[in-house]
Amino acid sequence: MKKIATILFASVFSVMLMAQTQNETTTTTTTTNQTVTLVKPRSYFGMALGVSASTNGLGVNVTTALNKRVAIRLGYEKVDMTFNDAFSYNMGGQALNVSPTWKAGGLSAILDLYLIKGFYVSGGVVLTDMNIAATLKSGNSIKIGDIEFKPDELGELGLTVKPLNKMAPYAAIGFGRNISRDHRLAMSLEVGAYYMGSYVLGLTGTKLFEANGDPANQASLNKLNETLKSFSWSGYYPVVKLGLSYKFLGQNK
């Protein structure tokens, strides 16, 4: 991942060096009879540092505006949260505690195309870290024959949901800007989705639940994963993002 990040950031700075960063200047030429004023066109090249909050986590990004309509955005987002015993289910007098874990985010490279000043479409790729999991544990003791098993003795059952492809394409529409054209500060609202091919389910167990990993159950799980691939919604991860950026390089209005 570090190698990919280095290549992506190096690419942006290469583009930055090739771009013309002209300042708006005025050249005055005086002759005997008249004065001629030449005004160079304004440059829209600029760079901004931004922060974001989204369904993909909290993030930071660097945006480079190549011209009036095109910008490149490199960023990283992350969320990693565990909710211990967030849910409890009662099944036939047996309590089952569920502790979900939400892990998402990753490194992204995105191209923004501004159709008008405050509206844009985006496309790019993300190297996703997504891993949504849940741990199921008995909330009370279970008696099997004459032997009583406490919750810690029963073990845990783990369910994971991961993407089939870690490198996923991304598409979105946005309102506002990720780098201001005329000022220093800019805000944006972005709605889009990653497509990771399909979701892949995994099942593990410990102690008495360890039998869930036997070949028979694994075969059933493989069939379920193949079925998931046939659904059109499987593999999409929705993204709703709020962003704030500060342009530290480039001209203002």
N, C-alpha and C positions, 0 to 999 in steps of 0.2 A: 504494500500500500504506500509506503514511503517513497518508493521508486516512481510510482504512478503520480503521486502528488508533486514530486520534483519535476517530472516531465511537463505536467500541466501548467505549473506556475512558470516554468522556464519558457513555455510557449507564449504565454501572455506577455511576459516582459520582452520577448523577441518582437512581438507585434507592436508593442509600445515603442521600441526603438526605431522601427521602420516607419511608424506613423509620423506625419509632419505636425509638429507642435508650434504652429505659427501664432504669434501674438498679433493682435490687431494694432497695427502701427500706421502712422501717417507720414508720408514722404512729401516734402514740398520742394519743388524745383522752380527757381526764379530766373526769368529771362529779362531782357531789356524792356519788353512791352507787356508781359503777362506773367502770372503766377499759376503753375499747374499743380494741383493737389492729387496725389495718388493714394487711395485707401485700399489696403489689402483686405480680403474677405476674412470674416471671423472664423476661427478654428473651434470646432465642437469637441475636439479631443479632450479627455479628462479621466481622472481616476478617483474612485470613492471607496471608502471603507464603510461597511454596513454590518448591522446586526439584525437578527430575525428570530421570530417565534412562530412555530408551525406544528402541524401534526407529525412532522419529522424531527421535532426537537428544537432546542435553542441553537443558534448558529452564528457564524461570522462569515463575511465574504468580502472579496475585492472585486469591484466592477470597473472595467475599462471601456469608456465610450470611444469608439473608433471614428465615428462621425455623428451627424445629426440623428440618425435612425438606428444604428447598429451598436450594440455593446456586448462585451463578453464578461461573464460572471463566474468566478471560481469561489467555492465556499465549502464549509464543513458544518454539519449539523449533528446533534446527538441528544438522545434521551435514553435514560436507563433507570427505570423506576420499578420497584417491587412493592406490592400492596399485600402485606402479611395478613392472612385470614380475612380477606376483604369480603368473601361470600361464605355462606353456610347453608347447606342443603340437608334436608331430613328425608331419608329414604327408609321407610319401614322401621322407624325408631332408631335408625343409625345416622348419626350426624357426620357430615363430610365437609371439612373446611377447605376452601380454595384460596390459594395465594397466587394471583397473576403477576407476571413480569412483562413490562412493556419496554422493549429495546428497539430503537430505530435510529435512522440518521445515515451519515456517510459523506464521502467526498463527492462533489458535483462540479461539472463543467457545463455551463448553460449559455446559449446565445439568445439575447433579447433583440427583437425587432419592433421598433416603435412605429405603429401605423399612424398615430396622431400623437400629439405632445403627451397626453396622459393615458394612453392605452397602448398595450403591447402584447405580443405573443412570444412565447419562449419555447425552446427546444434544446435538449441536451442529453447528458448521461449522468448516472449516479452510481458510485460503487457503494452499495448499500450494506449496512450492518444490521438489518432487520432480523429480529428473533423474538417472537412473541411466545410466551410460555405460561404454563400454569402448573402449580404443584397441588396435588390433592392428598389430604391427610385425614385420617379418621379423627373425629372430635370426641369420641368416647371409646371405652374398652369393648372388645368383642369376645364373647365366650364361645369357644369351639370345643364341644364335648365337655370335659371337666377342666379344660385349661382356659384361663382368661388371659387375653392379650391386651396389654395397654397400648395406647396410640403410638408411642415411640417404638414399641416392639413390632407393630404391624408394618412399619415402613411408610414409604411415600410412592405415589404414582405421578409421573411427570408427563405432560403433554407439551410439545413444541410445534410452532408454526414458523417455517423458514421459507425464503424465496428459492425457487428453482435456479434462477440466475442472479448472481450477485451484481453483475453489470447490467443496469436496467436503463432503457430509454425514458425520457421525461418530456411531457408537453403540458403547457399551461397558457392561460390568459391572465393579464394583469392590469390593474388600474393604478395610476400614479407613475412613479419612476423609481428605478434602483440607483440612478445617478441623475442629479438635477442638471437640467440644461442651462438654466439661467441663474441659479442660486447655489448655496452651499449645501443646505439640507433638503432631503427628499424623503417621501414616504410612499409605500406601495402595499397593495393587497393583491395576492396572487392565488389563483385556484387552478389546480392541475392534478396530475396523477403520474406515478411510476408504473411501468409494466414489467413484471419480473418473471414472465412466462407462466408460472403457476405457483401456488402455495404447496409446500411439502410438509406433511404431518409426521411427527415422530412420537414414539411412546416408550417410556422407560419405567422401571420399577425397582424398589429396594426391599430387602427382607421378604415378607410374605407376598409383596407385590412384584417381586423379581420375576415370577413366572410369566408376566406379561411380555417379556422380551423373548419368549420361546419362538421357534421357527413358525409354528402354526399361526400365532398372532401376528408375526411379522409379515407373513404372506397375506393376511387379511388387510394389514395396513398398506401394503404395496398396491393392492387392488383398489383401496380407497383413494390413494394418491393418483392412480391412473384415472379414476372416475372424476376427481377434482379437475384434472387437466381439460376435461371435456366441457366444463362450464366457462362461459365467456367472461364472467366476473372474476374468476379465479386468477390471481396474479396481479390484479390492480391494487395499488395502494394510494388512496386519496391524499392530496396535500392542500391545505389551506394555510397561507403564510402571510404574516404581517412583517413589513420590513422598514427599517430606518437607516438612512445613509448620510455620510458627510463627504462632500467632494473636497479633497485636499490638493488636487492638481487640476488645472484647467481654468479657462476664462469664465467669468460670469457676465450677465447681461450688462 
